[in-house]
């Protein structure tokens, strides 16, 4: 059975990133997580109107992923280009987020498990949206708590380093007005095909089954 999905012009990705931030609102700033998820779900259902092969929203046309070079929390250099030939999911999170970020990682973990042996064809890359709060120690604890140690890359850096990446990927990240220890940020997940092009887009409350469906297709591109 096929599934409806949205075709998203990449010129609109920046606007979607800002929209995602607006929909997040208080979710990453604490409280209101359920209503935000419901709002995002409704928006996604309204947007999904074109039947096609991908379960996630499809970027039209696919575009080469921006450069992404940062150190991970272990101090090891990571270059997105090294994963060409695999399906890559790039997400932007922070480790003390109270709701949306743990949800994203939990769903990615579920998708990995459901993919089984095919999970080797997928690489998850998380980029910090909080240069001050995301430290090697706190990230290590976050990955351990979510049973994702060794199962995903978590990239951190200085504010100038991260802001450069955020700009290239149309990501908005800023301290929450109600609590500056929390971060309001864009929460789109980018699906990158084996050819290195951004091909699919997912909201923060994506279903793991969407990733399970799309990874084999992305890996073939």
Residue pairs with C-beta under 8 A, 6 or more apart in sequence:
2 51
2 52
2 53
3 51
3 55
3 213
4 48
4 49
4 50
4 51
5 48
5 50
5 51
5 52
5 54
5 55
5 56
5 57
5 58
6 44
6 47
6 48
6 49
6 50
6 57
6 58
7 50
7 52
7 57
7 58
7 59
7 60
8 16
8 47
8 57
8 58
8 59
8 60
8 201
9 59
9 60
10 59
10 60
10 61
10 62
10 63
10 198
13 59
13 170
13 188
13 198
13 201
14 170
16 188
16 201
17 169
17 170
17 171
17 172
17 186
17 188
18 172
18 186
19 43
20 40
20 186
20 187
20 188
20 203
20 204
21 172
21 184
21 185
21 186
21 187
23 36
23 39
23 40
23 43
24 36
24 100
24 184
24 185
24 186
24 187
24 204
25 32
25 36
25 184
26 32
26 36
26 176
26 178
27 33
27 36
27 37
27 99
27 100
28 94
28 97
28 98
28 99
28 100
28 101
28 176
28 182
28 183
28 184
28 185
28 187
29 176
29 177
29 178
29 179
29 182
29 183
29 184
30 98
30 99
30 176
30 178
30 179
30 182
33 98
33 99
33 100
33 103
36 100
37 103
37 204
37 205
40 203
40 204
40 205
41 203
41 205
43 203
44 57
44 203
44 205
47 57
48 57
50 58
52 58
53 217
54 199
54 200
54 213
54 214
54 217
55 209
55 210
55 213
55 214
56 191
56 200
56 201
56 202
56 206
56 210
56 211
56 214
57 200
57 201
57 202
58 199
58 200
58 201
59 198
59 199
59 200
59 201
62 193
62 195
62 197
62 198
62 199
62 221
63 197
63 198
64 196
64 197
64 198
65 80
65 88
65 90
65 190
65 192
65 196
65 197
65 198
66 165
66 168
66 169
67 80
67 81
67 168
68 78
68 79
68 80
68 90
68 125
68 127
68 155
68 165
68 168
68 169
69 77
69 78
69 79
69 80
70 77
70 78
70 127
70 155
70 156
70 157
70 161
70 162
70 165
71 77
71 78
71 155
71 156
71 157
72 78
72 153
72 154
72 155
72 156
73 134
73 135
73 136
73 139
73 140
73 143
73 154
73 155
73 156
74 136
75 136
78 125
78 153
78 155
80 88
80 90
80 125
80 192
81 196
83 123
83 125
83 192
84 194
84 195
84 196
85 194
86 121
86 122
86 123
86 194
86 219
87 121
87 122
87 123
87 191
87 192
87 193
87 194
87 214
87 215
87 216
87 218
87 219
88 122
88 123
88 124
88 125
88 191
88 192
89 108
89 122
89 123
89 124
89 125
89 189
89 190
89 191
89 192
89 211
90 125
90 126
90 127
90 169
90 189
90 190
90 192
91 104
91 108
91 124
91 125
91 126
91 127
91 187
91 189
91 190
92 126
92 127
92 128
92 129
92 166
92 169
92 171
92 173
92 185
92 186
92 187
92 188
93 100
93 101
93 104
93 105
93 126
93 127
93 128
93 129
93 185
93 187
94 101
94 128
94 129
94 130
94 133
94 134
94 183
94 185
95 101
95 128
95 130
95 133
95 134
95 138
95 139
95 141
95 142
95 154
96 130
96 133
96 138
96 142
96 181
96 182
97 182
97 183
98 182
100 187
100 204
101 187
102 146
103 204
103 205
104 187
104 189
104 204
105 126
105 146
105 148
105 152
106 146
107 206
107 207
107 208
107 211
108 124
108 148
108 152
108 208
108 211
109 146
109 147
109 148
109 151
110 208
111 122
111 208
111 209
111 211
111 212
111 215
112 119
112 122
112 124
112 151
113 119
114 208
114 209
114 212
115 121
115 122
115 211
115 212
115 215
118 215
118 216
118 219
121 215
121 216
121 219
122 211
122 215
122 219
123 152
123 153
124 151
124 152
124 153
125 152
125 153
125 155
126 152
126 153
126 154
126 155
127 155
127 162
127 165
127 169
127 171
128 134
128 139
128 154
128 155
128 156
128 157
128 162
129 162
129 166
129 171
129 173
129 183
129 185
130 173
130 183
131 156
131 157
131 158
131 159
131 161
131 162
132 159
133 181
133 183
134 154
134 156
135 156
136 156
139 154
139 156
140 149
142 154
143 149
143 151
143 152
143 154
156 162
157 165
162 173
165 171
166 172
166 173
169 190
170 186
171 185
171 186
172 184
172 185
172 186
173 183
173 184
173 185
173 186
174 183
174 184
174 185
175 181
175 182
175 183
175 184
176 182
176 183
176 184
187 203
187 204
188 201
188 202
188 203
188 204
189 201
189 202
189 203
189 204
189 206
190 198
190 200
190 201
191 198
191 199
191 200
191 201
191 202
191 211
191 214
191 218
192 198
192 199
192 218
193 199
193 218
193 219
193 221
194 218
194 219
194 220
194 221
195 221
197 221
199 218
199 221
200 214
200 218
202 210
202 211
